[in-house]
Structures are given as C-alpha cells and as structure tokens.
Amino acid sequence: MKKITLILLLFTFYLNAQTTNYNVGDVVDDFTVTDTDGVEHNLYSIIAEEKLVWLDFFFVDCGPCRATAPIFNEFYDKYGSNQGNVYCLSINLGNDDDAYVEWYEQQFGGPFEHAPAASGDGGAGPVTSNFGVNAFPTYCLIGPENKLLEKDIYPIASVETFEDTFPSWFIPTLGVEDATAFDFNIYPSVSNGNINITLPNAAASSVAVFNTMGQQVFANKYSEKNINLNLQVAAGVYMVKVTADNNSVTKRIIVE
C-alpha cells in the first residue's frame, strides 16, 4: 500500500506542478541562492541584466524530475550556459544537500553542460516555499520587471517546449562567439547499434553515449579520425557526445 501511495503521490506531483503563490503577471520576490559550486545567483540582479530566467523546481528522488533534467540541461547548453540572455537555474525542494544534488546531476543530467543547481545547503528551501511549489517538477519563467511570465511549463517533451515560451519580442543570444568549427558526422542515424563517427581530423577524443534518462551507457577514448561503435544497448533514442580539442558536440541516434 505504501508503494502504491508513493506512486500516486509522485504522479499527482507531475500533473499539478505549478507555482501556486504567484500568477502570471505578478512581481515575484527577490531571492539569492548558492549553487553546488559555491556560486551565488540573485534573481533581481540577473533580470537587471536583461535576461529571462527559467527556474526548475525539483527534488532528487522525483522520477519525472529525473526524466526532464536532461532536457532542461540541453536547453541551458544550447543557449549559451547562462552567458547570453537565457538564464537557467535549478532550485531544489530543500531536503537534499549539495552532495546528493551533485550525484543527481551526474546520474540523470545528461551529456550537456548542466544548469547550476541550488540544494538545501544553498538556500533553495525558502525559495520553493515562497513560490508555493508543492508539485514536482515545476518549471516557470520570470522576465522584465521581475514578473512571472509562465507559471507552469508542461509537459516537457523536448527543448522546443522551453523555446515555445520565448515571448514574441525575445531574441535569444548566446553571449559568446562560437570560437570553433568543431563538428563530427555520425551515420547511420538509425541503426542496430553499429554506427560510424567521422571527426574533422585525427585527434585525441572521447565518446560518451547517454540514454534519454541522462544515464551514461557507453564511454571510451580514441585517437583516430574514423571511429566505429558497436553499441550493445536496448532499442531507443540515445545521445552521442564527442569531445575533442576542449570542445563538445552532441547528436542523437536511434537504435532499433
């Protein structure tokens, strides 16, 4: 009975996720949290820099949170890792400490650069309470004049879910110039797990493969230009991250 109750509770969390203390158009209270790397994030200061702020309210043992974390991180990574005018920040329920949140990110955060996350150690609990979040995950958006623009971004299907919340006047910027043309070819994009990767040239590189839950299922290092992988994984969608010359690119494949 306890297991059934827990499953129903988590399912209710997923369905009813929203900020209950604020409505769209309300000015939200300022807050400062410290992420697991010791970096402070002050909401009003970030908004004053003409950025939009996407908040991810989560807790470590939440299944739906684990499922959507890689998508939020992909969004963060795609739009400049907070260097541009897209700013992403994960706010814990407050019951998890830094070490547990770091483990969560390593296990379920996916192959992308991970959005900064504040745990209970970093003052996340009072922020969660102030926003009235009691269902997880809850994603919301805060914009100019510190006003709530979106109180419930759901369901999270892909990065496009977050992109669809861009206001009509908003033009996202990355904040940094692309200093490299590093890329790679991967083929076939749909296979039985036997795939080929071609780099621009022979170089020390690493290849990591992640499932849609953000869990690493394969990793290896190489030095050649042409790499062949024979992945022994279940059918599904996977993300292949190749790192070389201190740059990373991630692409999707399908294993049938």
Secondary structure, DSSP 4 states (H G I P E B T S, - for coil): -HHHHHHHHHHHHHHT-S-SS--TTPBPPP-EEE-TTS-EEEHHHHHHTT-EEEEEEE-TT-HHHHHHHHHHHHHHHHTTTTTSSEEEEEEE-SSS-HHHHHHHHHHHS-SSPPPPEE-GGGTHHHHHHHHT--SSSEEEEEEGGGEEEES------SHHHHHTTS-TT-----SS--------EEE-SEESSEEEEE-SS---EEEEEEETTS-EEEEEEE-SSEEEEE----SEEEEEEEEETTEEEEEEEEE-
